[in-house]
Amino acid sequence: MSTEIKVLLVGEHEQSINHIRGILNSMDKIEILSYSDMKNELDRLAPDLIFLIEAENESPIDALEFILAINPLAVVVFIAFSQDFDLLKSVMRAGISDFFVLPDENSMLYGRLDSITQMVVNRKKQLDETAASSQTFKRGRGKIFSFYSGKGGSGRTLISSAFAQTLKFESTAQVILIDLNLQYGGTETYLSIASNRSFADLLPVINELNESHIRNVSQIEKLSKLEVLLSPRDAEIAEQLPEGFIARLLRTCRRSYDFVIVDLPVAMSVHSYAALEESDKIFYVLNLDTPSITTLNQAQELFQRLGIETEGRLEILVNKVGRENELNPNDLKNILTYPIVAKLPRDQKGVQAKINKSEPFRKESNEKKLVPFAKGIRKWVIQMVE
């Protein structure tokens, strides 16, 4: 279990925010949002501990109801600046974990930090133990894993589709795969899915999007029962998707599925950027040759310019590992600053046969005869699930 606690301060006035931040100076990972921004970013940040700071013209009850609807397990502390008994009674009834009236209770807040922190740790531990004992996944806060590469031909779409299908076979998780290659798609070929439906069909209902809408449009891979949202495979339709469409789609999927797997195109766009921002993990697919290393460096620079946080989120997935490579995995130690999460073997014979037949790599849960590429994917997925 990770004991790192993610803290979020929600407030409107810089002075009050700085006051609370000064009291919390022993906590490292602190995010700050306004009430309005919190409604857009809460799902992505997934904080463990939230300090909701009283603000004029903002309803703490509405904010609290929103927070608990998105993350019912978060510990929320209300910070007030007036002895308004009715307000404090209302927030307690609404489900607040604790409250403090400042500045009168500054020392009390400081003295209670350890117990508040322990409350968060205990809650996270209990959730992890419950999930482990039942071998199931908790709903409401799924993980978004994006597969990306700055270089075409890296195997990104092949790997993401095989990963999603294997994850469905090897766990009890609810998994959905989203193909964001808007112009040409690709996932439908690797998973042998024939359909004219795509996630673009959700555009008319995007403002009230829910799980039912998604399941009405998603396709089912018949062997693993993996759900898939296919690409529209149409440049004209892609241009009609509004800027916030992908972020809203991913946030809705996060609430309804344990894992949301996203296959991203090489070209950066507002939609790719939104997916990368929403992602819990970014798996960068890298081949063992000089052009791939050069492109990785360029991608790193682009992420920096765009303000995409990579620390703790970006991991390297080395593909096509074999004797004939220009480099070997050990050569990467002095080149990469990101961890290598898996190494997949070069398997031209096994992979090409499946592609030519338009067949998924897996047919059943306890399949014995797997090609080397599929074995590599399975090993990685089992390690991740365990």
C-alpha positions as CSV (number, residue, x, y, z in Angstrom):
1,M,0.0,0.0,0.0
2,S,1.3,3.5,-0.8
3,T,1.4,5.7,2.3
4,E,1.8,8.9,0.2
5,I,-1.1,11.2,0.9
6,K,-2.4,13.5,-1.8
7,V,-3.8,16.7,-0.3
8,L,-6.1,19.2,-2.0
9,L,-6.9,22.7,-0.8
10,V,-10.2,24.1,-2.2
11,G,-10.7,27.8,-1.8
12,E,-11.2,31.2,-3.4
13,H,-8.9,33.7,-1.5
14,E,-5.1,33.5,-1.7
15,Q,-4.7,34.8,1.9
16,S,-6.8,32.0,3.4
17,I,-5.2,29.4,1.2
18,N,-1.7,30.5,2.2
19,H,-2.8,30.4,5.8
20,I,-3.8,26.8,5.6
21,R,-0.8,25.9,3.5
22,G,1.5,27.3,6.2
23,I,-0.1,25.0,8.8
24,L,0.3,22.0,6.4
25,N,4.0,22.8,5.6
26,S,5.0,19.3,6.6
27,M,2.9,17.8,3.8
28,D,4.7,17.6,0.4
29,K,2.1,16.8,-2.2
30,I,-0.4,19.6,-2.0
31,E,-2.6,20.8,-4.9
32,I,-4.7,24.0,-4.8
33,L,-7.9,24.6,-6.8
34,S,-10.8,27.1,-6.8
35,Y,-14.4,25.8,-6.2
36,S,-15.1,25.9,-10.0
37,D,-11.8,24.3,-11.0
38,M,-12.3,21.6,-8.4
39,K,-15.4,20.4,-10.4
40,N,-13.3,19.8,-13.4
41,E,-10.1,18.5,-11.8
42,L,-11.2,16.4,-8.8
43,D,-11.6,13.2,-10.8
44,R,-8.1,13.5,-12.2
45,L,-6.3,14.5,-9.0
46,A,-8.1,11.9,-6.8
47,P,-6.9,13.4,-3.5
48,D,-7.0,11.4,-0.3
49,L,-7.4,14.5,2.0
50,I,-9.4,17.6,1.1
51,F,-9.5,20.9,3.0
52,L,-12.6,22.8,1.9
53,I,-12.1,26.4,2.8
54,E,-15.2,28.6,3.4
55,A,-15.7,31.3,0.7
56,E,-18.2,33.9,0.0
57,N,-20.8,33.2,-2.7
58,E,-19.8,29.5,-2.7
59,S,-21.9,26.7,-1.1
60,P,-19.7,24.3,0.9
61,I,-22.7,21.9,1.0
62,D,-22.9,21.7,-2.8
63,A,-19.1,21.3,-3.0
64,L,-19.1,18.6,-0.4
65,E,-21.9,16.7,-2.1
66,F,-20.0,16.9,-5.4
67,I,-16.8,15.7,-3.7
68,L,-18.4,12.7,-2.0
69,A,-20.3,11.8,-5.2
70,I,-17.0,11.6,-7.1
71,N,-14.9,10.2,-4.3
72,P,-17.0,8.9,-1.4
73,L,-13.9,7.7,0.5
74,A,-12.1,11.0,0.7
75,V,-11.4,12.6,4.1
76,V,-12.8,16.1,3.9
77,V,-12.0,18.8,6.5
78,F,-14.0,22.0,6.5
79,I,-12.2,25.3,7.3
80,A,-14.6,28.1,8.5
81,F,-13.8,31.7,9.5
82,S,-17.0,32.4,11.4
83,Q,-18.9,30.8,14.3
84,D,-21.9,30.0,12.1
85,F,-23.6,27.2,14.1
86,D,-26.1,26.4,11.4
87,L,-23.5,26.2,8.7
88,L,-21.2,24.0,10.8
89,K,-24.2,21.7,11.7
90,S,-25.1,21.5,8.0
91,V,-21.6,20.4,6.8
92,M,-21.4,17.8,9.6
93,R,-24.7,16.4,8.4
94,A,-23.5,16.4,4.8
95,G,-20.6,14.1,5.7
96,I,-17.6,16.3,6.6
97,S,-14.9,14.4,8.5
98,D,-13.9,17.3,10.7
99,F,-14.1,21.1,10.9
100,F,-12.1,24.0,12.4
101,V,-12.9,27.7,12.9
102,L,-9.9,29.8,12.2
103,P,-8.0,31.7,13.5
104,D,-9.3,30.7,17.0
105,E,-8.6,27.0,16.4
106,N,-5.2,27.3,14.6
107,S,-3.4,25.4,17.3
108,M,-6.2,22.8,17.4
109,L,-5.9,22.2,13.7
110,Y,-2.1,21.9,13.9
111,G,-2.4,19.5,16.8
112,R,-5.0,17.3,15.0
113,L,-3.0,16.9,11.8
114,D,-1.4,13.6,12.9
115,S,-4.8,12.1,13.8
116,I,-6.3,13.3,10.5
117,T,-3.4,11.9,8.6
118,Q,-3.7,8.6,10.4
119,M,-7.4,8.5,9.5
120,V,-6.5,8.8,5.8
121,V,-3.8,6.1,6.1
122,N,-6.1,3.7,7.9
123,R,-8.8,4.2,5.3
124,K,-6.5,3.5,2.5
125,K,-5.1,0.4,4.3
126,Q,-8.6,-0.9,4.9
127,L,-9.6,-0.4,1.3
128,D,-6.5,-2.2,0.0
129,E,-7.1,-5.1,2.4
130,T,-10.7,-5.4,1.4
131,A,-9.8,-5.4,-2.3
132,A,-7.1,-8.0,-1.7
133,S,-9.3,-10.3,0.3
134,S,-12.1,-10.2,-2.2
135,Q,-9.9,-10.2,-5.3
136,T,-12.2,-7.5,-6.7
137,F,-11.7,-3.8,-7.6
138,K,-13.5,-0.9,-6.0
139,R,-15.7,1.1,-8.2
140,G,-15.7,4.9,-8.6
141,R,-12.1,5.6,-9.1
142,G,-10.7,3.6,-12.0
143,K,-7.2,4.0,-13.4
144,I,-6.5,5.5,-16.8
145,F,-3.5,4.0,-18.6
146,S,-2.5,5.7,-21.8
147,F,-0.2,4.1,-24.4
148,Y,1.8,6.6,-26.4
149,S,4.9,6.9,-28.6
150,G,6.3,9.7,-30.6
151,K,7.4,7.3,-33.3
152,G,5.1,5.5,-35.7
153,G,5.4,1.7,-36.0
154,S,6.4,1.2,-32.4
155,G,3.7,-1.3,-31.8
156,R,1.6,0.9,-29.6
157,T,-1.9,-0.1,-30.8
158,L,-1.0,-3.8,-30.9
159,I,0.3,-3.7,-27.3
160,S,-2.6,-1.6,-25.9
161,S,-5.2,-3.9,-27.4
162,A,-3.3,-7.1,-26.2
163,F,-2.8,-5.5,-22.8
164,A,-6.5,-4.6,-22.4
165,Q,-7.7,-8.1,-23.5
166,T,-5.1,-9.8,-21.2
167,L,-6.1,-7.6,-18.2
168,K,-9.7,-8.7,-18.8
169,F,-8.7,-12.4,-18.9
170,E,-6.4,-12.2,-15.8
171,S,-8.6,-10.2,-13.4
172,T,-12.1,-9.6,-12.3
173,A,-11.8,-5.9,-13.3
174,Q,-14.2,-4.0,-15.4
175,V,-12.0,-2.9,-18.4
176,I,-12.7,-0.6,-21.3
177,L,-10.3,0.1,-24.2
178,I,-10.6,3.5,-26.1
179,D,-9.0,3.9,-29.5
180,L,-8.1,7.6,-29.9
181,N,-6.6,7.2,-33.4
182,L,-9.3,9.4,-34.7
183,Q,-8.5,9.2,-38.4
184,Y,-7.6,5.6,-39.0
185,G,-8.3,3.5,-35.9
186,G,-6.6,0.1,-35.7
187,T,-7.9,-1.5,-32.6
188,E,-10.8,-3.1,-34.4
189,T,-8.4,-5.0,-36.7
190,Y,-6.3,-6.4,-33.8
191,L,-9.4,-7.5,-31.9
192,S,-11.5,-8.7,-34.9
193,I,-14.4,-6.3,-34.2
194,A,-16.6,-5.2,-37.1
195,S,-18.9,-2.2,-36.3
196,N,-19.7,1.3,-37.6
197,R,-20.4,2.5,-34.0
198,S,-17.7,4.7,-32.4
199,F,-17.3,7.0,-29.3
200,A,-18.2,9.9,-31.6
201,D,-21.8,8.7,-31.4
202,L,-21.7,10.0,-27.8
203,L,-21.4,13.6,-28.9
204,P,-25.2,14.4,-28.6
205,V,-25.3,13.2,-25.0
206,I,-21.9,14.4,-23.9
207,N,-23.3,16.9,-21.3
208,E,-25.3,14.2,-19.5
209,L,-23.0,11.3,-20.3
210,N,-23.3,8.2,-18.1
211,E,-22.4,4.6,-18.0
212,S,-25.5,3.5,-19.9
213,H,-24.6,5.8,-22.8
214,I,-21.2,4.3,-23.0
215,R,-22.3,0.7,-22.9
216,N,-24.8,1.4,-25.6
217,V,-22.0,2.5,-27.9
218,S,-19.1,0.2,-26.8
219,Q,-18.4,-3.0,-28.6
220,I,-17.7,-6.4,-26.9
221,E,-14.6,-8.4,-27.8
222,K,-16.3,-11.8,-27.9
223,L,-13.5,-13.9,-26.3
224,S,-12.6,-11.9,-23.2
225,K,-15.8,-9.7,-23.0
226,L,-13.5,-6.7,-23.1
227,E,-15.5,-3.5,-23.8
228,V,-14.1,-1.3,-26.6
229,L,-14.9,2.2,-27.7
230,L,-13.8,2.3,-31.4
231,S,-12.4,5.3,-33.2
232,P,-14.7,7.1,-35.7
233,R,-11.9,6.5,-38.3
234,D,-12.9,9.7,-40.0
235,A,-10.9,13.0,-40.1
236,E,-14.0,15.1,-40.7
237,I,-15.8,13.6,-37.7
238,A,-12.7,14.0,-35.6
239,E,-12.6,17.8,-36.3
240,Q,-16.2,18.1,-35.0
241,L,-15.3,16.8,-31.5
242,P,-15.2,19.8,-29.1
243,E,-12.2,20.4,-26.9
244,G,-13.6,19.1,-23.7
245,F,-15.1,15.9,-25.2
246,I,-12.3,13.5,-24.4
247,A,-11.8,14.7,-20.9
248,R,-15.5,14.3,-20.1
249,L,-15.5,10.8,-21.7
250,L,-12.5,9.6,-19.7
251,R,-13.9,11.0,-16.4
252,T,-17.2,9.2,-17.0
253,C,-15.4,5.9,-17.9
254,R,-13.2,6.3,-14.8
255,R,-16.3,6.2,-12.6
256,S,-17.7,3.2,-14.3
257,Y,-14.7,1.0,-14.9
258,D,-11.7,-0.2,-12.9
259,F,-9.3,0.3,-15.8
260,V,-9.6,2.6,-18.8
261,I,-7.0,1.8,-21.5
262,V,-6.3,4.5,-24.0
263,D,-4.4,4.0,-27.3
264,L,-3.1,7.4,-28.4
265,P,-1.9,8.5,-31.9
266,V,1.6,9.8,-32.6
267,A,0.4,13.3,-33.5
268,M,-0.3,15.6,-30.5
269,S,-3.7,17.3,-30.5
270,V,-6.1,18.8,-27.9
271,H,-7.6,15.4,-27.6
272,S,-4.3,13.6,-27.0
273,Y,-3.3,16.3,-24.6
274,A,-6.5,15.8,-22.6
275,A,-6.0,12.1,-22.4
276,L,-2.4,12.5,-21.2
277,E,-3.5,15.0,-18.6
278,E,-6.2,12.6,-17.3
279,S,-3.9,9.6,-17.2
280,D,-2.7,7.9,-14.0
281,K,0.1,6.2,-16.1
282,I,1.6,6.9,-19.4
283,F,3.3,3.9,-21.0
284,Y,5.7,5.1,-23.6
285,V,6.4,2.4,-26.2
286,L,10.1,2.4,-27.2
287,N,12.0,0.4,-29.7
288,L,15.7,-0.3,-29.3
289,D,17.2,1.9,-32.1
290,T,18.6,5.4,-32.4
291,P,15.6,7.0,-34.1
292,S,13.3,5.8,-31.3
293,I,15.6,7.2,-28.6
294,T,15.9,10.5,-30.5
295,T,12.1,10.7,-30.8
296,L,11.7,9.9,-27.1
297,N,13.9,12.9,-26.2
298,Q,11.8,15.1,-28.5
299,A,8.6,13.8,-26.8
300,Q,10.1,14.7,-23.4
301,E,10.7,18.2,-24.5
302,L,7.2,18.5,-25.9
303,F,5.7,17.2,-22.6
304,Q,7.7,19.9,-20.8
305,R,6.5,22.7,-23.1
306,L,2.9,21.6,-22.7
307,G,3.2,21.3,-18.9
308,I,2.4,17.5,-18.9
309,E,3.6,16.1,-15.6
310,T,5.7,12.9,-16.2
311,E,7.3,12.3,-12.8
312,G,5.8,9.2,-11.3
313,R,3.4,8.8,-14.3
314,L,5.5,8.0,-17.3
315,E,7.1,4.6,-17.7
316,I,8.9,3.0,-20.5
317,L,7.7,-0.1,-22.3
318,V,10.5,-1.6,-24.4
319,N,9.1,-3.5,-27.4
320,K,10.7,-5.8,-30.0
321,V,13.6,-6.9,-27.8
322,G,15.9,-9.3,-29.7
323,R,19.5,-10.2,-30.6
324,E,19.4,-8.2,-33.8
325,N,18.6,-4.9,-32.1
326,E,20.9,-1.9,-32.5
327,L,20.8,-1.5,-28.7
328,N,20.1,-3.8,-25.8
329,P,18.1,-3.0,-22.7
330,N,21.2,-2.5,-20.6
331,D,22.3,0.3,-22.9
332,L,19.2,2.2,-21.8
333,K,20.4,2.6,-18.2
334,N,22.6,5.6,-19.0
335,I,20.0,7.1,-21.4
336,L,16.6,6.9,-19.7
337,T,15.4,8.9,-16.7
338,Y,12.2,6.9,-16.5
339,P,11.7,3.4,-15.2
340,I,11.3,0.4,-17.6
341,V,8.0,-1.3,-16.7
342,A,8.3,-4.3,-19.1
343,K,10.3,-5.7,-22.0
344,L,8.4,-7.5,-24.8
345,P,10.3,-9.9,-27.1
346,R,10.6,-9.5,-30.9
347,D,8.2,-12.1,-32.1
348,Q,7.8,-11.6,-35.9
349,K,6.4,-15.0,-36.6
350,G,3.9,-15.2,-33.8
351,V,2.7,-11.6,-34.1
352,Q,2.4,-11.5,-37.9
353,A,0.4,-14.7,-38.0
354,K,-2.2,-13.2,-35.7
355,I,-2.3,-9.8,-37.5
356,N,-2.7,-11.5,-40.9
357,K,-5.7,-13.5,-39.6
358,S,-7.1,-10.5,-37.7
359,E,-7.2,-12.6,-34.5
360,P,-6.7,-11.5,-30.9
361,F,-3.7,-13.0,-29.1
362,R,-5.7,-14.6,-26.4
363,K,-8.7,-17.0,-26.7
364,E,-9.3,-18.1,-23.1
365,S,-8.3,-17.4,-19.5
366,N,-6.0,-20.4,-18.8
367,E,-4.6,-20.7,-22.3
368,K,-1.4,-22.8,-22.5
369,K,0.0,-22.2,-26.0
370,L,0.8,-18.5,-26.2
371,V,3.2,-16.9,-28.7
372,P,6.2,-15.2,-27.0
373,F,4.7,-11.7,-27.4
374,A,1.5,-12.8,-25.7
375,K,3.5,-14.4,-22.9
376,G,5.3,-11.2,-22.3
377,I,2.1,-9.2,-22.1
378,R,0.6,-11.8,-19.7
379,K,3.6,-11.7,-17.4
380,W,3.5,-7.9,-17.2
381,V,-0.3,-7.9,-16.5
382,I,-0.1,-10.5,-13.8
383,Q,2.7,-8.6,-12.0
384,M,0.7,-5.4,-12.2
385,V,-2.6,-7.0,-10.9
386,E,-0.8,-8.8,-8.0
